[in-house]
Amino acid sequence: MSKKKKDSKPTPSRIGDQGRGLFDKFREQKQTNESPPVTIEEKKNTQPNGEDPIPEEENRGRGRPKKFDDNKKKTTVSFQLEDIVWLDRLCADILSNTKKVIDRGDIIRACVEALHESRIDLSHVGSPDDVKEMLLRKLKGG
């Protein structure tokens, strides 16, 4: 059997002070190869080859495009499962009848905007059931 040669240095459980100079060699190489630092904005507006700036309309960044502009805020609202199913069926019906894609968020936003524009005074209602009752009464023409 051959015995493995042991290092003379103890093996610490953590790097601690013994690992301080571990990456100095690589940091020196990186500093000598780097060009002057680039700001985040400059980096966002340059092509991968680093030459021409990207036109603003093409400067989307990575990932899914933003659906909302800066004056909108994303929020989360809980719904009953039957209401979600109803909204999804409504979206599917709209798609099959008009060939237009509308998601449940679009429907909810449209309802909130319509309520806002209707100027119905809801400041004195005491519960969600009262809001529902008042809205149904207004929709029926009462």
NORNORGI-V102491 format. One record per pair of residues at least 6 apart in sequence whose C-alpha atoms are under 7 Angstrom apart, sorted by the first residue. I is the first residue (numbers start at 1). J is the second residue. Records with the same first field share a line. If there is no record, write none. Layout:
BEGIN
I->J ; J
END
This chain:
BEGIN
45->53 ; 54 ; 59
46->52 ; 53 ; 54
47->53 ; 54
87->104
88->104
91->102 ; 103 ; 104
94->100
95->101
122->131
125->131
END
